[in-house]
Amino acid sequence: MRKKERYENILAWFRENVPIAETELHYENHFQLLIAVILSAQCTDKRVNQITPALYRDYPTPEALAASSPETVYEYIKSVSYPNNKAKHLVGMARMLMEDFGGEVPDRMEDLLKLPGVGRKTANVIQSVAFNKAAMAVDTHVFRVSHRLGLVSDQCTTPFSVEKELVKHIPEADIPIAHHWLILHGRYVCQARSPKCDSCGLRLWCQYYGQKYKVHKDSKEAAKK
């Protein structure tokens, strides 16, 4: 199957079957989203959503968070992964927002990457979710699913190479939601250890399923001989 055909069919299936796909992080504004995405690194959205309400309540603005200390913020987020570093990042991020960006979350990649705790993946999430830009954040789910489906080649061994390949082939208008399609598909269907291939609507075009089915079929035929 040609790559163009694979993309067209997979994207068409998502458009029809998953017309609404959004982040599962809870937030009410760009500042809260930035906090949640920083906290979500190597941590589940469920855990982040459990601890952010108190953080949002007591630090509703960049100004309020900038006036705090990492030690104080740590007490709010100590149940997430790497709480010490993330506490420092959150306070540093808020202070930079106040000092360099007038208390507003910037929308440019180069500006977002200046913020403590913000890497390329986080910056892409902010651009996509907050500003609806054609940015493709590649987390472990997107990386895994895009390889299994055959959307990217085995030569795409880094998140950035996967990002470039996906952005190259997915129509610009679809990129913001495609990010969520792939994440949610990886979270609930194409799971790392036990992918639910038999109930997956994409198996007709999935490279991983095709190879798995062929091996299973060949094994059954060999057993008959």
N, C-alpha and C positions, 0 to 999 in steps of 0.2 A: 504494500500500500504506500502510495506517495505521501510525503509529509504534508503537502498542501491539502490532500483529501482527508488525511487524519485530523488535521486542525479543523477543517470545515465541519466535519461530522461531529467531533467532540464539542465544539463551540455551539453548534446547532442544538445538540442534546441539552447542554446546560441552559441555553436560552429558553428552551421549551419547558424543561423540567425544574429548573431552579431560577425562576425569573427575579427573585429577590434573594440577595446574598449580602450579608453585612457582617461587620466585626461583632464578635460576641463580648468584647470588652464594654463595660458600662462607663458612660461619660456624658457630660452635658455641654461641654465647650471644648475648644481646641487645647486649652491648657490642661484640662482633665484628661483628654485623650493622650497628650504627650506624657503625662505622668503614668498613665496605665500602660502605654506601650513600652516605656522604659522598664517598668516593673515586670512586664511579661516576658522579658528575655530569659529563656531557659526556665520558664515557669508557666503553669497553666493559666488560662484566662479565668477559670473558675476560682482559683486561689486569689488572683489579683482582684477579682470582683468582690471577694469577701473582705478584703482589707482596705479598699479604696474609699468606701463611704465615710469612714471616720477621718481619713486623710483629707478628702475633699471638703468635709464640714469644717475642719479646723484650719485648713490652708486653702481658702477658696480662690486666692489670687497669687500671681507670681510674687507680688510684694510681700504677702504674708509668709510664703514659703521661704523667700530669700532672707527674711528676718529670723528664721529658725536656725537650728544647728543639726548636723548629721546625727549627733547623739540623740537628739529629741525625735527626729524623724524615724530613726531606727526602731524605736518602740512601736511605731505604727506598722512597720513593714517587716518585722523580724521573722515572720512565718514564710516569707517568699525566699527564693533562692538568692544567694549572695547579698544579703540585706545590708551589710556594711558598705560595700561599694555602691549599691543603689541609693542608699541614704545620702552619701557624698554627692553622687551624680544629681539627685533631685534638687538638693540645695544649691549646688553649683549651677545647674540648669536655670533655676529660678533667678539667681543673681545675675546671670548673663542676660536673661530676658530683660531684666530691669535696666541693666547697665548699657546694653548694646542694641536692644530692639524695642525699647519703649514699652516693655511689659506685654508685647504681643508675640505670639508664636509665628516665626517667619515661614514663608511658603517656598523659598528657594533651597535647593539641595545644598549648595555651598554654605548657606547660612545655618541650616539645620545641623550640618555636620560639625559645626563649631561648638555646638552645645554638649556639655558633659553627658555621657551616657547615651549619646545618639550616634549610631553607626549607619551604614548605608541602608540596611533593612528597615530600621526604625524611621529613618528619614523618608523612605519610600512609602511606608504605611501612613505617615502624617500627610504626605503630599496626596496620596490616593484617597484616604478616608476623609481628611479634613478639607482638602481643597479640590477633590475630584480631578486630580491630574492623572495623566497616563503614566503612572509609576507602578512598577511591578516589584513588590517586596518578596524576596525568596527566603522563606524559613525552611525548617526541616520537612514540613508537609509538602510545600510547593516543590522543593528539590526532589523528594521521593516520587511524588505523583507524576510530575512532568517527565521523569525518566521512565517510570513504569508504563505510562501511556504511550511513550515513544514520541513525545513532543520535542524532546531534546536528545541529542546523541550522547553516547558514552564519553565522548571527548569533552563534554561540558562537566568539568569536575569541580567547579567552584560556584558559589551562589551568584557571583557576578556574571559568569559565562552563561549560566542558566537564565538569568535576568535578560541578558542581551538577546538570547535566542528566542525567548518567549515574546519579548517586545517586538522583535523583527517579524514574527508571524501572526500575532494577534492584532486584529484591527484596533486602532487607537481608542475608539469609543468603547470597546469592550474591556480594555485593560484594567480599569478600576474594579469592575465586578469580577473579572476573571481571576484576580488575586484572591478573592473570597471563595470563588468556585473551587479553586484548587486546594485552598487551605481546608475548607469544610469537607471536601471529598476525602482528603487525607486523614482528617480527624475522625470521621464517622464511617467511612466505607473502605478506602484504600489504606488501611492501618498498617503500621510498620511490621508487626509480627504476624498478624492474622488478617490479611486483606479479605474482604467479603466479596470475592469475585463472583460467586454464584448469584448474588442479588444486585450486582453492579450493572447499571444501565449502559455503561461505556465498554463493556467487555468485547463487543463486536469490533471495536477499533483499537482495543488495548494491546499493545505489543507484549506486555508481561503476560496477559491472559492467553494470548495466542501461542506464546512459547510454552507456557504451562500446559495448555490443552494439548499441544503437539506431543510433548513429552509423555503425558498421560495416555494419549492415543497410541503412541508408538510402544509404550510399555504393555498395553493391553493386547496389541497385535502380536508382540513378541511372545507373550505368555500363551497365546493360542497355538503357536507353532511347536 
